[in-house]
Amino acid sequence: MSAHPQLVVIGNPANRRIAYLQAALERLGRAPARVLSYLDVLADAVDWRGAMANAAVAGAIPAETIVRLESPGEEFEVERLLLLRGCEAAAREQAPRLDAAAISQLCFDLGRILHPRQWYLGYRAFLRDMEQTLADAGARAMNHPADVAAMFDKPECQARLAAAGVPIPPPLPECRSFDELVANMEAADESRVFVKLAHGSSASGVVALERERRRFTAITTAELVRGPGGVRLYNSLKIRRYTQLCDVRDLLDQLCAERVQVERWVPKARLDGQEFDLRIVVIQGRPAQLVVRQSDSPFTNLHLGNRRGDPAELRRHVGDHWGELEATCAQALSVFPRSLYAGVDIALAPDFQSHWVIELNAFGDLLPNVLDEQGRDSYTAELAAL
């Protein structure tokens, strides 16, 4: 194998992730990555299978190629193709779905949460094709397709972490409706839970739910919209609070039908009077880039207008327990040994000692202007680790 094998990235070419990757390659003095767009790959507009499977073909991808899978998000036509690919699997498991005719009539509707289960089933089918193609070609991926699929399935991912002894917020049983969710909360004697779309990202469709007997408060990133066609949900940058039972029920019925992860709403530590959690990019088993995400709401994602905290202040509070936190990050990624990196989200208890892994994200390395101890961004550090 050459010192620097060809890197092929499958992603959305206009996305800033691709630009950051190419810039990192340039800094390292390496050739630019060959970019295959999800749109072309999913529409079979390029013979990517043949190129990877047969290195003798002129212009083919050599067997020593390394493939990087980027996020398929933020591109409506890609979303449409993944929904189409997920049609049959969604029908088999009787999930809410759109048929091919309905998908062909879809128009871009900013922020709409549109059958994430069907979308995931389509993406999983693509990842399984990619896994077989890489095996046939003898090529390898920075993050293995099967690992990407598992990390994109929150119940599956959390179950694997728990089985490996990684601390996670205690989960509640699976539910498919608001009534099932309430029954599970009552059985577990839980009054506060987080409800997360099993295949959501960027806090899409997340609900922090509180109950007091038969009164409920749903704090959420989702906007509930009623219209002639029924209830629709939209991602919102404004945190919303629903207290009317009819709204809470409709919100959670919609989400639960798409499959959700429900877990105890664990108490979080505070910095400067705000709750916070951590996004840590772990590369080859070592924590690298870190962001402290502080918020006045239960949701810490930075795109919601939250602010970055001071890592030095955090370290002072954590003190001698910092090594335990880093060990947990490494342990979490070790559950997926065929993946080079992941974003690990960590919540700390108010004592700054106990902590939980609240999520693993195969595409969680997009941390602009966040550098490791060697002054490298996540993309540069990942390429160097190859």
ABEGO torsion letter per residue (X at the ends): XBABBBBBBBBBAABAAAAAAAAAAAAAGBBBBBBBBAAAAAAGABBAAAAAABAABBGBBBAABBBBBBBABGBAAAAAAAAAAAAAAAAAAGBBBBBAAAAAABBBBBGBBBGAAAAAAAAAAAAAAAAAAAAAAGBBBABBAAAAAAAABAAAAAAAAAAAGBBBBBBBBBBABAAAAAAAAAAAGBABBBBBBAABBGGBGBBBBBBBEABBBBBBABBBBBBAAEBBBBBBABBBBBABAAAAAAAAAAAAAAEBBBBBBBBBBBBGGBBBBBBBBBBGGBBBBBBBBBBABABABAAAGBBBBBAAAAAAAAEAAAAAAAAAAAAAAAABAABABBBBBBBBBAAGABBBBABBBAAAABBBGBBBAAGBBAAAAAAAAX
